[in-house]
Amino acid sequence: AQKVTQAQTEISVVEKEDVTLDCVYETRDTTYYLFWYKQPPSGELVFLIRRNSFDEQNEISGRYSWNFQKSTSSFNFTITASQVVDSAVYFCALSEATQGAQKLVFGQGTRLTINP
Amino acid sequence: DTAVSQTPKYLVTQMGNDKSIKCEQNLGHDTMYWYKQDSKKFLKIMFSYNNKELIINETVPNRFSPKSPDKAHLNLHINSLELGDSAVYFCASSPRHRDHGYTFGSGTRLTVV
């Protein structure tokens, strides 16, 4: 069965610090997709990134960057120069194909607090 | 022009009542889902429909019954509500191909008192 582990339950840093959120996954599929979602205090789920298992290139989007390493089954997320608005719960997820649907298996989430 | 819309946003009801949550998507996606987020923020799939056909049915009490009148709508009906049903319920949709991601609705916070 597929599994996603976010070992860090809560992280608290001071504004402008860099912070890395860890994500480790387990799957037997050779083709899979990994996701990160942000859930701010308002409650909606905001899509951040999707990564194909065949694409191990790191990605950078502004202050956000993602490090995908198949060898260690990890898909870590780094926020550079954190800001108070980055405070949220962040979820890593793995897509499992099931009969024409994509079942997302989520990690437990990491609550990130950025203090001014 | 919201992509995936759920109603209501908040629902407070007494134990034993029956309630429904509605979901509509205007993205032309083939597949729709219901996820439950519990009080510890854990997100887990409940159901998935592909073009009105039920294809994923996780271990969910049969008090929960999804209904998909067409591929743009997936409603969730809950009978005999219990305190433990209190959660945030998210609707989502996705296209057929796996290389496209999900689009989530904004969630419905259900509180059973």
Chai-1 contact restraints between the chains, C-beta under 6 A:
chainA,res_idxA,chainB,res_idxB,connection_type,confidence,min_distance_angstrom,max_distance_angstrom,comment,restraint_id
A,G43,B,G107,contact,1.0,0.0,6.0,A-B,restraint_1
A,E44,B,S106,contact,1.0,0.0,6.0,A-B,restraint_2
A,L45,B,F104,contact,1.0,0.0,6.0,A-B,restraint_3
A,F47,B,G101,contact,1.0,0.0,6.0,A-B,restraint_4
A,R50,B,G101,contact,1.0,0.0,6.0,A-B,restraint_5
A,V89,B,K41,contact,1.0,0.0,6.0,A-B,restraint_6
A,A97,B,R98,contact,1.0,0.0,6.0,A-B,restraint_7
A,T98,B,I56,contact,1.0,0.0,6.0,A-B,restraint_8
A,Q99,B,I55,contact,1.0,0.0,6.0,A-B,restraint_9
A,G100,B,N50,contact,1.0,0.0,6.0,A-B,restraint_10
A,A101,B,T31,contact,1.0,0.0,6.0,A-B,restraint_11
A,A101,B,S48,contact,1.0,0.0,6.0,A-B,restraint_12
A,A101,B,N50,contact,1.0,0.0,6.0,A-B,restraint_13
A,A101,B,I55,contact,1.0,0.0,6.0,A-B,restraint_14
A,A101,B,I56,contact,1.0,0.0,6.0,A-B,restraint_15
A,Q102,B,S94,contact,1.0,0.0,6.0,A-B,restraint_16
A,Q102,B,R98,contact,1.0,0.0,6.0,A-B,restraint_17
A,K103,B,I45,contact,1.0,0.0,6.0,A-B,restraint_18
A,F106,B,L43,contact,1.0,0.0,6.0,A-B,restraint_19
A,G109,B,K41,contact,1.0,0.0,6.0,A-B,restraint_20
